[in-house]
Amino acid sequence: MAYRILIVDDEPKIVKGLKFSLEQEYETDTAEDGEEALEKFNSGHYDLILLDVMLPRMDGIEVCQRIREKSTVPIIMLTAKGEDMDKILGLEYGADDYMTKPFNVLEVKARIKTIFRRTAMSVRETTQSVLQVRDMRINLNNRSVTIGGKEINLTAKEFDLLQLFVTNRGKVFSRESLLETIWKYDYLGDLRTVDVHIRRLREKIEKNPAQPEFIHTKWGVGYYFTDKD
C-alpha cells in the first residue's frame, strides 16, 4: 500500500509542484487553509503531512498543535520567513522537521523517504519487541509507550530518541551525533532542534522534568539515559 501524504499550503504553485513530484511515488491530497487541513485529517488517514506555517483561517502552528492532541503522524513544517522563532515554535508544538522556502523538491523527497525508511526499519530490525524501564513499557512493534499503564503520546522523533537512549543506557550522545543518528541528514548546525525534542520528551516521561530521573545532561558533552535510582 502506498504512503499517503497531505500537502497543506495556500500557494497554488507550491502545491502543484509538490503534488506533481510526490504523486509519482505516493498518494497525495491537498488543502489550502488550516481549517480544510484539519477537516481532511479528521476524516481520512495520512502517513505524513507537509504543513505551511502561514495559512489563512488557521495558521500551521495551531493546526500542528491540534493534530498532536490526537496523532503522532510525522509533520514537516514549511516556512517562508526563515526566522528561527517559526522553526522553534513548530518543533515546540510537535513538528518532526521543518524546511524553509524556497526549498529544493529533491530535498523534500529525501526527507520524506528518511522518515518512512526509519519507521519501517525500526520494526524490521527489532529483536526485542518490548523494553521495560521501571513502570515504563516501550513497545517497539507498534511504537507505543505506557507509564504506569497510562499511554504516553510521543511523536515519531521523540520515540526514536527514547528507543535509542534506552537501548544504549549510560552512553553519552552529543547533540551532533543525535542529529546524525535520528535525523539522518545535515541540519546545518541547528543543535537547538535536539534540545527542543529532549525537553519535550522529558516533559512526557519524567515526573519532574527539571530534575530528570531518566534523560540526563552531561554538561559540555550531550545527553545520556539511566534507570538507576
Secondary structure, DSSP 8 states (H G I E B T S, - for coil): ---EEEEE-S-HHHHHHHHHHHTTTSEEEEESSHHHHHHHHHHS--SEEEEESS-SSS-HHHHHHHHHTT----EEEEESS--HHHHHHHHHTT-SEEEESS--HHHHHHHHHHHHHHHHHHHHT-S-SEEEETTEEEETTTTEEEETTEEE---HHHHHHHHHHHTTTT--EEHHHHIIIII-S--TT-THHHHHHHHHHHHHH-SSTTS-SSEEEETTTEEEE----
